[in-house]
Amino acid sequence: MREDDITPCANLATSLPLGKTYGFKTEEWIQKLQRACTEKGNLLFVAEEEGRLAGFVWVHTHGAFLAAPYLRFIAVDPEYQGRGVGTLLLKEFEELTRYLKKDWFLLVSDFNTGAQRFYERHGYQRVGELPGFAKEGVAEVIMVKKHEDRD
């Protein structure tokens, strides 16, 4: 992620239905992404199509239990949904953390059934739930994909 990608990514995150549900604020997201660009263990990638932001992914290499790769956030512009951008970003997450030989983890909101189906199609399984973890009244579904070469 380049410095000039930060504001468009923050705008995307806050404009999505998920961002509205959780009350994301653009300025807060700009600060979060700026910090993430400089903090060890964070990986941020953007997908562009014809010079336009199509989506981005934020990964923490050891964010799950301080040991395993954690998909912190993935966003795809609604205009690009259904065109393979999410799959591309998810594969980037897995490929760039494959060397850790640990299972891949993510959380997805219980109401976001479309995202849950997307992750299931890519080999992720529901393993638990965290009620009220990020927002009261919403459960975060824990999903894991087994790494084929894990120790």
N, C-alpha and C positions, 0 to 999 in steps of 0.2 A: 504494500500500500504506500502510495506517495502522499506527501503532505497535502497536495491539492485534492486528494480523494476523500479526505476526512470529512469535510462539510457535506458533500453529496451523500456519503455513507450515513452520516448522522441524520440527514434529512430523510433518507429512505427508511431507516430504522424507526423514526418517530412518526412517519406518515402511514405505516402499515397498520392494519387492524390490531395486531399484537401490540404495537407501540402505543396505540390509543388506549387499549385495555389496561395496560400497565402504567399509563401516564408518563411515558418517556418524554423528556424535554430535550430539544435540540442542543442547547448549550451544554447540558450535562453529558450528552453523548459525544459531542466534540471533545470535551475534556477527557472522557473515558478512552476514546480512540487515540487521542494524542499520547496519553500515558501508556496505553497498550503498545504503541509503536516503539516505545523506548524501554519497556520492561522486559526482562529476560523471561523466556518461556511463552511469550505471546507471538502468534503468527496471524497476520491479517492479509487477506487476498481479495482482490476485486476481479469481477468478470465484466468485460466491456464488449459491447457490440456496436460497431460503427461509431466508435469514439464516445459512446454513452454508457454510463454505469448501468449494468444489467443486474448486478447483485454483488454481495460480498460475504465473506465468512471470517469469523474471529475464533481462533483456536488457542487453547492453552495446552502446551505439550504435557504438562504434569498436573493439570487441574482437577482430575478425578482422583481423590484420595492421595494427592501429592505424588502420584506415581504414573497415572495413565492419561492418554490424550482425551481431552474434553472439548467438545464442540460447544463453545460458549454462545455463539449467535450466528445465524445464517439468515440472510435476507435476499429476496429476489423481487425486483421491481415487477408489479402486476402486469405490465406490458410484456414482460419476458417470461412469465410463468407458463409452464407447459412446453417450453422450448429447449429443455435440457440444461438450463443454467444451474438450477439447484443440484442436479446430478453432477455436473462438472465441479461445483464447489465442494460437494460432499466427497467426491473422489480425490480432490486436491488435499482435503483434510486427512483422508486415510493414507494417501501415498506419502505425504510429507511427514507423517508420524509413524509410518510402518516400521522404521528402524528401531523404535522403542520395544517392539514385540510385546505390546500390551493390548488388551481389549480397548475398543473405542467406546466412549460414553457421551451421552447428551441428555438434556432434559427437554421435554416438550409439554406445553400446557394441555391439561385434560380436555379443554374445549376445542383444541386445534386438531381435530380428527383427520383432516386432510394431510397435515404434516406427519401425523403418526403413521398413516398409510404409506406415505412417501418413504419414511425411514424403514418401515417393515419390508417394502419392496426391495430395499437395498441391504437387507440382511440383519437389520436391528430388531431386537426383541425387547418387549416390555418386561422389566424385572422388578418394578416396584413403583411406589408413589410417595410423594412428599406433600401432604395436604398443607395448604397455606404457607408454603415455603417462600414464594416470591410475592404473593398477594393473597390476602384473606379471601376465602371462598373459592380459590382456584388451586387445584392439585397439579404438581409438576410430575409428569410421568418419567421415570428413569428408564432409559433405553440403552442397550448394550449390543455391540457387534463383536463377536469373538474373533480375535486375531488368529489366523491359521498357524502362525509360527511362534506363539507365545511360549514363554519359559514356564 
